[in-house]
């Protein structure tokens, strides 16, 4: 059974996909993106820690930018497709890596 953190993380991912790409994802869509990443059918964009990597993944004709956790084998969030917003988000992640505070996923709106 999935932990409460896993459930919340998945809800967060689904929310960000809908918000940033205007797509309604189902469980099978999330699992397929995970499979594409695990089978190296994505483009790694940037490594943020030993376990978190941003990937560009093409799925159903759309290119998604997502953060994947190698440790948890799970999608963390979907990043904006707009390059300026993406750059700003990536800077936020880098500054989070430098702090001792627990990491949260900021919302870009």
C-alpha positions in Angstrom: 0.0 0.0 0.0 1.2 3.5 -0.8 2.3 5.7 2.0 0.6 9.0 2.7 3.7 10.8 1.3 3.5 8.8 -2.0 -0.2 9.6 -2.3 0.4 13.3 -1.7 3.3 13.4 -4.2 1.1 11.8 -6.9 -1.7 14.2 -6.3 0.8 17.0 -6.6 2.1 15.6 -9.9 -1.4 15.3 -11.3 -2.2 18.9 -10.2 0.9 20.3 -11.8 0.3 18.4 -15.1 -3.2 19.8 -15.3 -2.1 23.3 -14.3 0.9 23.6 -16.6 -0.1 21.5 -19.6 -3.9 21.5 -19.3 -4.0 17.7 -19.5 -5.9 15.3 -17.3 -3.6 12.4 -16.5 -4.6 9.1 -15.2 -2.5 6.5 -13.4 -1.6 4.8 -16.6 -0.2 8.1 -18.0 2.0 8.6 -15.0 3.2 5.1 -15.1 4.0 5.3 -18.8 6.1 8.5 -18.3 8.0 6.7 -15.5 8.6 3.7 -17.8 9.9 6.0 -20.5 12.4 7.6 -18.1 13.5 4.2 -16.7 14.0 2.9 -20.3 16.1 5.9 -21.1 13.6 7.2 -23.6 13.8 10.7 -22.1 16.4 13.5 -22.2 18.0 14.2 -18.8 18.2 17.9 -18.4 19.7 18.5 -15.1 20.7 16.6 -11.9 19.7 18.3 -8.7 20.7 15.8 -6.1 21.8 12.2 -6.0 18.2 11.2 -6.6 16.4 14.0 -8.4 16.8 14.7 -12.1 14.8 16.9 -14.5 13.8 15.0 -17.7 12.2 16.0 -21.0 9.8 13.3 -22.0 7.7 13.0 -25.2 4.4 11.3 -24.5 1.3 11.3 -26.8 2.9 14.0 -29.0 3.6 16.4 -26.2 7.0 17.1 -24.6 6.7 17.3 -20.8 9.4 18.5 -18.4 9.3 16.5 -15.2 11.4 15.9 -12.1 11.9 12.2 -11.4 13.2 10.7 -8.2 15.6 7.8 -8.8 15.4 6.8 -5.1 11.6 6.7 -4.9 11.1 5.6 -8.6 8.4 8.3 -8.7 7.6 11.6 -10.5 8.0 14.6 -8.2 6.4 17.3 -10.3 5.8 18.6 -13.8 7.6 21.8 -14.7 6.4 24.6 -16.9 7.0 24.3 -20.6 7.8 28.0 -20.9 11.6 28.3 -20.9 11.7 31.4 -18.8 9.5 29.9 -16.1 11.5 26.7 -16.3 14.8 28.5 -15.8 13.3 30.4 -12.8 12.0 27.1 -11.3 15.4 25.4 -11.7 17.1 28.3 -9.9 14.7 27.9 -7.0 15.6 24.2 -6.8 19.3 25.0 -6.8 18.9 27.5 -3.9 16.8 24.9 -2.0 19.7 22.4 -2.4 22.0 24.9 -0.6 19.7 25.4 2.4 19.3 23.2 5.4 15.5 23.7 5.3 13.3 20.8 4.2 12.6 21.0 0.5 9.2 22.0 -0.9 8.1 22.2 -4.4 7.4 25.9 -5.2 4.4 26.8 -7.4 5.1 28.8 -10.5 2.0 30.6 -11.6 
